Amino acid sequence: MDVKFPEKDLGVIIEKIKTALGGRELGKMVSFDQDGNQMIVTISKFGTSTLTFTTKPSATGSHLTLEKEKIALAHRALKGEVTDKIVKVIQQAGGTVTA
């Protein structure tokens, strides 16, 4: 999964995503954090899954690439559904998602 944002600052991108997440039910089980040039998405409910995106600056902003994913056994059946919801939040925050 690749994500593009017009912003170059990963901290600003994460704040925009958190704002888009707002009071959604998804916000109770998904968190977005920064570790250096990586965005870590953690899903915590009946186990913990993590998605690690590496950020690279581009001419038009930032390009985030999914580098690692660790999916909890309990999450495997719901992976597609949760991924779709995360993609919608990223799009609401101004990002573009490609497979």
N, C-alpha and C positions, 0 to 999 in steps of 0.2 A: 504494500500500500504506500502510495506517495501522496504527500500533502503539500500544497503551495500556499503561502501567505504573502501579501504585499509588504508586510512589516519585516524588518531585518532583525529585530530584537526578540529573542525567544521568550523573555519574560513578559513582554507586551502581548505576544501571541497567546501565551498561557492565560494571562488575565482576561483576554477577549473570550477565550473558550470558557473559562469559569463564569464569566458574565452571561454568556449564551446558555450555559447549563442552568443558571438561575435556580429557581425553586423546583425544578423537575425531579421526579422520582428517581431518575437515573443519577442525579447528583448525590444521592444518599449512598450509592455504592461505587461510584467512579470518581477517582481523583486524578488531577493532572499536576505534575511536578517537574521541576527542572533540576538536572544534574549535569553541570557544565554545558556542553552543546547538545545534550540529549533531553528529550521530553519523555517522561515516564508516565504512562497511563496505567493506573492500578484499579482493578475491579475486585471489590471485596464483598462477597456475599456467598456463603456456603463454600468458602475456599478463596484463594487469592490468585488472580491472574495478572500478569504484567505485559505491557506492550512497550517496547523501547524504540523510540524514533531518534535518529541522528539528524541534526540540523546542519545544512550547508547554505551559506549565503549564495544568492543568485543575482543576476542583473535586475530582476524585477521584485526582489524581496528575499524570502527564505524557502528552501526546499527541504522538507522533512521526509525521511525514508524509514520505513519500518525495518529495523535491523534484527530485532529479537522479539519473540513472543513466547511466553510461558503460560499455558492455559491450564487451569485447574481442572481436574477430572469432572467435577460437578458443573463446570461452565461449558464443556465441549458441546453439549446438545444445544445450548443457547448462543453459541458463538456468533452465528450469522445475525441473529436478532439484535444482540447487544452491539455488534459492529455497525449495523445499519443505524442504530440510534446515535452512536458516537459520531458517525459520518455526518448525520443531520446537524448535530451540535457544532461540529467543525465548520460546516457550510454556513450556518447561521452566524458564526464568528467571523466570516469573511474568507475562509479557506476554500481551496479547491482540492477535491480528492479524486485520485485515479487509482485503478487497481494495480 
